[in-house]
């Protein structure tokens, strides 16, 4: 598996990271960047391994909740701290609405 920038990296399936879950990875990367105060550019970015704390996780969760009208908690981010996985889960939750 390789990961690269959201605009050109590949995932296990060989698709670009930006296309891995539709528009979700790129937009969530923007939201995470705002919460963390640092650029998030790779689909393999781990929110907590790269310095995210509980306050930033709550902030990121709140912005994702507002962005897509989801009833999620910070537990989703704890369970799926890697951008690619989190974005895939958000995409599924949006589709299930």
N, C-alpha and C positions, 0 to 999 in steps of 0.2 A: 504494500500500500504506500502511496506517496501522497503528500499534501503540499499544496503550494498556495500562492496568492489566490484570493477569491476570483480573480479575473482570469486565471489560467492554470491553476493547479488541477491535478486529477484525483479522483477518488478510486475506491476499489473497483468500481464498475467502469472506469476509464472515462467518465464524464468530467467536465470541468466542475470545480467545487461550486462555482456560482450557479450551475444548473442542477446541482445535487438534489435540491428540494425547492425548485422554482426560485422565486425571488427572496425566499426566506433567509438563506445564509448571508447575503449581502446586507440586507436590512438589519438583521440581528447583529451583525458585526458592527454596524453603525451605532446601534443602541448600546451594545457592550462597550464600545470605544468611549462613548459618552459617560457611562457608569464608571469605567475603570480609569478614565483620564489618560488613556494611552491607545494608540492605534491597534485595532484587531484586524488582521488581514488574511490570516490563514484558516482554512476550514478545520485544521487540526488544533486550533487554539483551545487551550484548557483554561477556563475562567479562573479557577482557583489556583492552579499550578503557576499561573502567570501573575499572581498577586491579588486576585479578587478576595474580598472579605465579605462578612455577612451583611454589612450595610450596603455594599456595592451590589451584592446579589439581590437584596430586597429592592434596590432601585432599578436594576435591570429587569427583574420580574415585573415590577409595576409598569414599566414602560412597554414591555411585551404584552402585558394584560390589556393596557389601553389601546395599543396599536391594532390588535386583532380581536378585541372584545372577548378574551378568553378568561375563564375562571380557573386560573392556575395559582400555585403557591411556589415559594422558593424551593420547595422539595424537588420540583421538576429540574431546576438548575443543579441542585445537589446530585440528583440521580444521573443527569446527562450534562456534565460540565464541558464537554467538547463541542465546539460550535456546530460542526457537521451533524452530530447526533441530536443536539438540542433543536437545531433547525428542522431536522426530519420529524421530530416529535411535535413541534409546533405546527408544521404543515399538516400532519395527521389530525391533530386536534381541530384545526380550522376546517378541514374537510369533513370531520364528523359532526360539525354543528348543523 
